[in-house]
Amino acid sequence: MSDADDFGIDRDALLTVFLAETEEGLTAMDESLVRLETVPGDEEVLNRIFRVAHTLKGNAATLGLAAPADFAHHLEDLLDRVRARTLAVTSPLISLLLEAADALRVLVPAAAAGEDELRPEQQALLDRLDRYVLGAPAEEPAAPAASVQPIVPSQAKTLRVDVARLDRMLNLSGEISISRGRLSALMEAGPEADAVEVVDALRELDALFLDLQEQITKVRMVPVGPTFRRFVRTVRDVAAAHGKEAHLVVEGEGVEVDTSIIEMIRDPLTHLIRNALDHGIESPEVRAAQGKPRAGCITLRARHEAGRIVIQVSDDGAGLSRERILARARAIGRVAAGERLADADVYRLIFEPGFSTAAAVTDMSGRGIGLDVVRRNVDALRGTVSVEGREGRGATVTIRLPLTLAIIRGFLVGVAGQTYVVPLESVSECVDGSIAGASAEGSGVLSLRGEAIPYLRLRRTFALEGPAGERECVVVLRSGEARSGLVVDALLGECEAVIKPLGRLLPGLPGIASATILASGHVALILDIATLLEEASSRARQAAEGSAEIAS
């Protein structure tokens, strides 16, 4: 239960808001400090940093949190000297200020939980701040401050919602209640009820429900900007720690995505950015010798595309060496000596478990787990990941994800008496199987308007033995530039599917992503399109290689 004071103020609620605002403010401070290091004379950036410290101090003092209020006050004193131009902006100073921000990330939640005092390491940092204020800093090398993950208090997650959206949802719930009452009255009238009125009432209720569902989905949508900007600090710290120079460019900050996807995409993006800094961005000396700017550039961008969100991590570094990747793949037995692979298949190898081209194990690479983690996390989000690049010209990793994990528009297909759901965003078109030329084999290649497309027969892939349909159809699927066909018995139309996890009894079924409950009450499995596309392409390549060997 929440504690309330004599004035009826819920202190726990205030603490929840304070913790959320503090984390937002410290993230903004990180970004501004990195910016200040690049442009020391930017008054607005300096004022923005000062405002964060001042607001944090005032809010902490109001809530009676003495330790963070006192620490923020000392930080203000140091920022005052910088603002008065009596202290120069240097890399050691920026590192110290970043350490102070990290200390507050730990100090504020601890004080809110009852530990309202400085720890020894925080007191030592405070002493260093004071020495700078007094004009006698202990000069230290310009090492980056190691970023600290914030302590997350044991409270429910919060989400800021536009009041206008809440008002709309409240109005809709009222209208649904009225519509339900009308429909109930008509149903209670029994045989005397006008069938036309019943159908109209049902349609009205259905329209209101769909509107409410859309509003609820929108409430969960948040812009990617705040998450992307957190990596400004990561790029600065990791690059400096390895003797490199780099900065982050963010594009598409206003693009919105489901809040659950934002939480789950942070780790993959961290791995990709660290990988770009380690394998992509060269040292300043090498870049200068190649005619590039001394500081590398990593671009993090987002956009909407065909009902999905596309996130890209690009760098202007050394790019991808096809020969080096192939040599490593052959050395560990992933690719046969004479096997020929397309560029896309070669670059896809870097996402395999245990694959690494690093010459030595470092704190950033060499163990072959980073990009494997990226692919597994993206697969868990029903997404796809691909990479492209040229040696010496940088590389771009593209992640495609659904906008929400709760509800999808689906396309129902029937196979062997069973119903499956294909995410509608992955459906390109549907064609007659006999016209397309799909054979009775479990897989192969069909011709669609002169284009060769690999296909899978779902009946064979899942080893289903139910009754066959009168006429097979091919659902043409797409994922990025790749297209494949899925041969099914029947096309059953569109649906809206509420996604249900498979649970512990059915973990990791190949080709199956999740499940849903149909309007009939039956359970239908939702297909994992990325896995099926990869399987179709893999079988088509194997068949082509087999034919080439026979011909030779």
ROFINU-759235 format. One record per residue (C-alpha): z, y, x negated; residue number from 1. Coordinates in steps of 0.2 Angstrom, whole numbers. Each point is the difference from the previous one (the first is absolute). Layout:
<sites>
SITE      pz      py      px     k
SITE       Z       Y       X   NUM
...
</sites>
This chain:
<sites>
SITE      pz      py      px     k
SITE       0       0       0     1
SITE      -4      18      -6     2
SITE      14      12      -4     3
SITE       0      16       9     4
SITE      11      15      -4     5
SITE      10      12      12     6
SITE     -16       9       4     7
SITE      -9     -16       5     8
SITE     -11       0     -15     9
SITE      -6     -17      -6    10
SITE       2       0     -19    11
SITE      -8     -17      -2    12
SITE     -16       7       8    13
SITE       1      15     -11    14
SITE       1     -11     -15    15
SITE     -15     -10       5    16
SITE     -10      16       2    17
SITE       7       7     -17    18
SITE      -5     -16      -9    19
SITE     -17       0       6    20
SITE      -3      18      -3    21
SITE       8      -2     -18    22
SITE     -13     -14      -4    23
SITE     -14      11       6    24
SITE       6      15     -10    25
SITE       2     -10     -16    26
SITE     -17      -7       1    27
SITE      -7      17       2    28
SITE      10       6     -15    29
SITE      -7     -14     -10    30
SITE     -18       5       4    31
SITE       4      18      -3    32
SITE       9      -3     -17    33
SITE     -16     -10      -6    34
SITE     -11      15       6    35
SITE      12      12      -9    36
SITE      -2      -9     -16    37
SITE     -19       2       1    38
SITE       1      18       6    39
SITE      16       8      -6    40
SITE      -4      17       7    41
SITE      -2      -5      18    42
SITE      14      10       9    43
SITE      -3      -8      17    44
SITE       3     -18      -8    45
SITE      16       6      -8    46
SITE       6       8      16    47
SITE      -4     -16       9    48
SITE      11     -10     -12    49
SITE      14      13       1    50
SITE       0      -1      19    51
SITE       2     -19       0    52
SITE      15       1     -11    53
SITE       7      15      10    54
SITE      -2      -9      17    55
SITE       7     -16      -6    56
SITE      16       9      -7    57
SITE       2       9      16    58
SITE      -2     -16      11    59
SITE      12     -10     -11    60
SITE      13      13       0    61
SITE      -1       2      19    62
SITE       3     -19       2    63
SITE      14       0     -12    64
SITE      -9      -9     -14    65
SITE       8       8     -15    66
SITE      -8     -10     -14    67
SITE     -19       3       4    68
SITE       4      18       5    69
SITE       8       3     -17    70
SITE     -14      -9      -9    71
SITE     -14      10      10    72
SITE       9      16      -5    73
SITE      -1      -3     -18    74
SITE     -18      -5       2    75
SITE      -3      17       9    76
SITE       8       9     -15    77
SITE     -13      -8     -12    78
SITE     -14       4      12    79
SITE       6      18       1    80
SITE      -3       1     -19    81
SITE     -17      -7       1    82
SITE      -4      12      14    83
SITE       6      15     -10    84
SITE     -11      -6     -14    85
SITE      15      -1     -12    86
SITE      -4     -18      -2    87
SITE     -17      -7      -4    88
SITE      -8     -15       9    89
SITE      -2     -14     -12    90
SITE      -3     -19       2    91
SITE      19      -4      -4    92
SITE       6      13      13    93
SITE     -12      -8      13    94
SITE       7     -17      -4    95
SITE      18       6       1    96
SITE      -4       8      17    97
SITE      -8     -17       6    98
SITE      15      -9      -6    99
SITE      11      12      11   100
SITE     -11      -4      15   101
SITE       3     -18      -3   102
SITE      18       2      -2   103
SITE       1       9      17   104
SITE     -10     -15       8   105
SITE      15     -11      -5   106
SITE      14      13       2   107
SITE      -4       6      18   108
SITE       0     -17       8   109
SITE      15      -6      -9   110
SITE      10      16       5   111
SITE      -6      -3      18   112
SITE       7     -18      -1   113
SITE      17       7      -6   114
SITE      -2       0     -19   115
SITE       0      19      -2   116
SITE       3       1     -19   117
SITE     -11       1     -15   118
SITE      -3     -16     -10   119
SITE       2       1     -19   120
SITE     -19       0      -3   121
SITE      -2      14      14   122
SITE      14      10      -9   123
SITE      -9      -2     -17   124
SITE     -16       6       8   125
SITE       9      15       8   126
SITE       7       5     -17   127
SITE     -18       0      -7   128
SITE      -5      11      14   129
SITE      14      12      -4   130
SITE      -5       0     -18   131
SITE     -18       6       5   132
SITE       8      13      11   133
SITE      10       7     -15   134
SITE     -15       0     -11   135
SITE       5     -14     -11   136
SITE     -10     -15       5   137
SITE       1     -16     -11   138
SITE     -18      -2      -4   139
SITE      -7     -17       5   140
SITE     -17      -7      -1   141
SITE     -12       3      15   142
SITE       3     -17       7   143
SITE      -3      -2      19   144
SITE      15      -2      11   145
SITE       0     -18       7   146
SITE      -2       1      19   147
SITE      14      -6      11   148
SITE      -2      -9      16   149
SITE      11       9      13   150
SITE      15     -10       7   151
SITE      -4      -4      18   152
SITE      15       1      11   153
SITE       3     -14      13   154
SITE      -6      10      15   155
SITE     -15      -2      11   156
SITE     -17       7      -6   157
SITE      -4      16       8   158
SITE     -17       8       5   159
SITE      -4      18       4   160
SITE      -9       1      17   161
SITE      -9      15       7   162
SITE      10       6      16   163
SITE     -16       2       9   164
SITE      -4     -19      -2   165
SITE      17      -4       6   166
SITE      -2      11      15   167
SITE     -17      -9       4   168
SITE       8     -17      -1   169
SITE      15       5      11   170
SITE     -13       6      13   171
SITE     -10     -16      -1   172
SITE      16     -10       2   173
SITE       4      10      16   174
SITE     -18      -2       7   175
SITE       1     -19      -4   176
SITE      16      -1      10   177
SITE      -8       8      15   178
SITE     -16     -11      -2   179
SITE      11     -16      -1   180
SITE       9       6      16   181
SITE     -16       2       9   182
SITE      -7     -17      -5   183
SITE      16      -9       4   184
SITE       0       8      18   185
SITE     -18      -6       2   186
SITE       4     -18      -6   187
SITE      15      -1      12   188
SITE     -11       4      14   189
SITE      -7     -17      -2   190
SITE     -16      -4       9   191
SITE       0      16       9   192
SITE      -3      10     -17   193
SITE     -17       7      -3   194
SITE      -8      -9     -14   195
SITE     -10      15      -6   196
SITE      17      10      -1   197
SITE       8     -14     -10   198
SITE     -15       0     -12   199
SITE       1      19      -2   200
SITE      18       0      -3   201
SITE      -1     -14     -13   202
SITE     -14      10      -9   203
SITE      10      16       1   204
SITE      15      -9      -8   205
SITE     -11      -8     -13   206
SITE      -7      17      -5   207
SITE      17       7      -2   208
SITE       6     -14     -10   209
SITE     -14       1     -12   210
SITE       3      18      -2   211
SITE      18      -3      -4   212
SITE      -5     -13     -12   213
SITE     -11      11      -9   214
SITE      13      14      -1   215
SITE      13     -13      -7   216
SITE     -13      -5     -13   217
SITE      -3      18      -5   218
SITE      18       3      -2   219
SITE       1     -13     -14   220
SITE     -15       9      -9   221
SITE       5      10     -15   222
SITE     -10      10     -13   223
SITE      -3      -9     -17   224
SITE       3      17     -10   225
SITE      19      -2      -3   226
SITE      -2     -18      -6   227
SITE     -15       5     -11   228
SITE       9      15      -8   229
SITE      14     -11      -6   230
SITE     -12      -7     -13   231
SITE      -2      17      -8   232
SITE      17      -4      -9   233
SITE      -5     -18      -4   234
SITE     -16       6      -8   235
SITE       8      13     -11   236
SITE      15     -12      -6   237
SITE     -10     -15      -3   238
SITE     -14       9     -10   239
SITE      12      10     -10   240
SITE      10     -16      -4   241
SITE     -16      -8      -8   242
SITE      -6      15      -9   243
SITE     -14       5      13   244
SITE      -3      15      10   245
SITE      -5      -2      18   246
SITE       1       9      17   247
SITE      -1      -6      18   248
SITE     -13       7      13   249
SITE       4      -4      18   250
SITE     -14       1      14   251
SITE       2      -3      18   252
SITE      19       4       2   253
SITE      -2       3      19   254
SITE      -7     -18       3   255
SITE      12      -9      12   256
SITE       6     -18      -1   257
SITE      13     -11       8   258
SITE      17       3      -8   259
SITE       3     -18      -4   260
SITE     -16      -1     -10   261
SITE       5      15     -10   262
SITE      16      -9      -5   263
SITE      -9     -16      -5   264
SITE     -14       9     -10   265
SITE      11       9     -12   266
SITE       3     -15     -12   267
SITE     -19      -4      -1   268
SITE      -4      18      -4   269
SITE      13       1     -13   270
SITE      -8     -15      -9   271
SITE     -17       7       2   272
SITE       5      17      -8   273
SITE      10      -8     -14   274
SITE     -15     -12      -3   275
SITE     -12      15      -1   276
SITE      11       9     -12   277
SITE       2     -15     -11   278
SITE     -18      -8       0   279
SITE     -10      15       6   280
SITE       6      17      -7   281
SITE      -3       1     -19   282
SITE      11      10     -12   283
SITE      -4      18      -2   284
SITE      -8      -2     -17   285
SITE     -12     -14       6   286
SITE      -4      11      15   287
SITE      -4      15     -10   288
SITE     -11     -10     -12   289
SITE     -10      -6      15   290
SITE      -2      18       7   291
SITE      12      -3      14   292
SITE      15      12       4   293
SITE      15      -5      -9   294
SITE      10      -3      16   295
SITE      -7     -14      11   296
SITE      -1       2      19   297
SITE       6     -13      13   298
SITE      -6       4      18   299
SITE       9      -7      15   300
SITE     -10       2      16   301
SITE       0      -6      18   302
SITE     -12       1      14   303
SITE      -3      -8      17   304
SITE     -15     -12       1   305
SITE      -5     -10      16   306
SITE      18      -2       7   307
SITE       8      -3     -17   308
SITE       8      10     -14   309
SITE      -8      -1     -17   310
SITE      11       4     -15   311
SITE      -8       2     -17   312
SITE       7       1     -18   313
SITE     -12       7     -12   314
SITE       1       5     -18   315
SITE     -12       8     -13   316
SITE       5     -12     -14   317
SITE      -7     -14     -10   318
SITE      -7      -9      16   319
SITE      -2     -19       2   320
SITE      -7     -11     -14   321
SITE     -10     -14       8   322
SITE      -1     -10     -16   323
SITE      18       1      -4   324
SITE       5      -6      18   325
SITE     -12     -14      -1   326
SITE       6      -5     -17   327
SITE      18      -1       6   328
SITE      -5      -9      15   329
SITE      -9     -13     -10   330
SITE      14      -1     -12   331
SITE      13      -5      13   332
SITE     -12     -11      10   333
SITE      -4      11      15   334
SITE     -18       0      -3   335
SITE     -11     -14      -7   336
SITE     -10       4     -17   337
SITE     -17       1       8   338
SITE       5       7      17   339
SITE      -8      16       6   340
SITE       9      13      10   341
SITE      -5      16       9   342
SITE       9      15      -6   343
SITE      11       1      16   344
SITE       6     -18      -3   345
SITE       3       3     -18   346
SITE      11      16       4   347
SITE       9     -10      14   348
SITE       7     -11     -14   349
SITE      12      13      -5   350
SITE      10      -3      16   351
SITE       3     -19      -4   352
SITE      18      -5      -4   353
SITE       4       0     -18   354
SITE     -16       9      -5   355
SITE       1      14     -13   356
SITE     -11       7     -14   357
SITE      14       8      -9   358
SITE       1      -4     -18   359
SITE      19       0       0   360
SITE      14       0      12   361
SITE       8      18       3   362
SITE      11       7      13   363
SITE     -15       4      10   364
SITE     -12     -15      -2   365
SITE      -4     -16      -8   366
SITE       8     -12      12   367
SITE     -14      -1      13   368
SITE      11       3      15   369
SITE      -4      18       5   370
SITE     -17      -1       9   371
SITE       5     -17       7   372
SITE      14       9       9   373
SITE     -12      13       6   374
SITE     -11     -13       8   375
SITE      14     -10       8   376
SITE       8      16       7   377
SITE     -17       6       7   378
SITE      -4     -18       7   379
SITE      17       1       9   380
SITE      -6      16       8   381
SITE     -16      -8       7   382
SITE      -9      11     -13   383
SITE     -13      -2     -14   384
SITE      -1       6     -18   385
SITE     -15       2     -11   386
SITE      -3       8     -17   387
SITE     -16       8      -7   388
SITE      -3      10     -16   389
SITE     -10       1     -16   390
SITE       5      -1     -18   391
SITE       4      17      -6   392
SITE      -2       8      17   393
SITE      17      -4       8   394
SITE       4     -12      15   395
SITE       4       1      18   396
SITE      11     -12      10   397
SITE      -3       0      19   398
SITE      13      -6      12   399
SITE      -5      -1      19   400
SITE      14      -2      12   401
SITE       2       0      19   402
SITE       7      16       7   403
SITE      15     -10       9   404
SITE       8     -17      -2   405
SITE       6       0      18   406
SITE     -15      -1      12   407
SITE     -18      -3      -4   408
SITE     -16       0      10   409
SITE      -6     -18      -1   410
SITE     -16     -11       5   411
SITE       4     -17       7   412
SITE     -10     -15      -5   413
SITE       1     -18       6   414
SITE      -1     -15     -12   415
SITE       3     -18       5   416
SITE      10       5      15   417
SITE      11      12     -10   418
SITE       0      19       1   419
SITE       0      11     -16   420
SITE       1      19      -2   421
SITE     -11       9     -12   422
SITE       5      18      -4   423
SITE     -13      11       9   424
SITE      -1      12     -15   425
SITE      -8     -15     -10   426
SITE     -13      -5      12   427
SITE     -17       7      -4   428
SITE     -10      -9      13   429
SITE      -3     -17       9   430
SITE     -16     -10       0   431
SITE      -6     -17       7   432
SITE       4     -14     -12   433
SITE     -17      -8       2   434
SITE     -10      16      -2   435
SITE      10       4     -16   436
SITE      -4     -17      -7   437
SITE      18      -6      -3   438
SITE      -1     -19      -4   439
SITE      12     -13       5   440
SITE       9       0     -17   441
SITE      17       8      -2   442
SITE      -7      14     -10   443
SITE     -16       7      -6   444
SITE     -11      15       0   445
SITE      -9       7      15   446
SITE     -14      13       2   447
SITE       4      16      10   448
SITE     -15      12       1   449
SITE      -6      -6     -17   450
SITE      18       2      -8   451
SITE       8     -16      -7   452
SITE      18      -1       7   453
SITE      12     -14      -5   454
SITE       9      -8      15   455
SITE      15     -12       4   456
SITE       0     -12      15   457
SITE      18       3       7   458
SITE       1     -17       7   459
SITE      -3      -8     -17   460
SITE      11      12      -9   461
SITE      15      -3      11   462
SITE      -4     -19       2   463
SITE       0       2      19   464
SITE      -6     -15      11   465
SITE       0       8      18   466
SITE     -15       0      11   467
SITE     -15      10      -6   468
SITE      -8      15      10   469
SITE     -17       0       8   470
SITE      -7      12     -13   471
SITE       7       6     -16   472
SITE       1      19      -5   473
SITE       3       9     -16   474
SITE      12      14      -2   475
SITE      -6      11     -15   476
SITE      15       6      -9   477
SITE       1      15     -12   478
SITE      13       5     -13   479
SITE      -6      15     -10   480
SITE     -18      -4      -6   481
SITE       3     -19       2   482
SITE      -7      -9      16   483
SITE       2     -18       5   484
SITE      -2     -10      16   485
SITE      12     -10      10   486
SITE      -7     -14      11   487
SITE      10      -2      16   488
SITE      -3      -9      17   489
SITE       2      14      12   490
SITE       2      19       0   491
SITE      15       5      12   492
SITE       0      19      -1   493
SITE      11      13      -6   494
SITE      19       1       2   495
SITE      15      10      -6   496
SITE      11     -11     -11   497
SITE      19       3      -4   498
SITE       2      -7     -17   499
SITE      14     -14      -2   500
SITE       5      -7     -17   501
SITE      -3     -19      -2   502
SITE      18      -3      -5   503
SITE       8     -11     -13   504
SITE      -8     -16       7   505
SITE     -18       5      -3   506
SITE       0      10     -16   507
SITE     -16       4      -9   508
SITE     -13      -9      10   509
SITE     -17       3      -8   510
SITE     -11      10      11   511
SITE      14       5      12   512
SITE       8      17       0   513
SITE      12       0      15   514
SITE       1      -4      18   515
SITE       0       8      17   516
SITE       4      -5      18   517
SITE     -15       2      12   518
SITE       1       6      18   519
SITE      -1     -18       6   520
SITE      16      -3     -10   521
SITE      -8     -11     -13   522
SITE       2       3     -18   523
SITE     -16       4     -10   524
SITE      -1       1     -19   525
SITE      -6      16      -9   526
SITE     -13      -4     -13   527
SITE       2       6     -18   528
SITE     -17       8      -3   529
SITE       2       4     -18   530
SITE       3     -18      -4   531
SITE     -14      -7      11   532
SITE     -12      12      -8   533
SITE       5      -5     -18   534
SITE      -1     -19       5   535
SITE     -18       3       7   536
SITE      -6       9     -15   537
SITE       8     -13     -12   538
SITE      -8     -14       9   539
SITE     -17       8       0   540
SITE       1       4     -19   541
SITE       5     -19      -3   542
SITE     -15      -6      10   543
SITE     -12      12      -9   544
SITE       7      -6     -17   545
SITE      -2     -18       6   546
SITE     -18       3       5   547
SITE      -4       9     -16   548
SITE       6     -15     -10   549
SITE     -10     -12      10   550
SITE     -16      11      -2   551
SITE       3       1     -19   552
</sites>
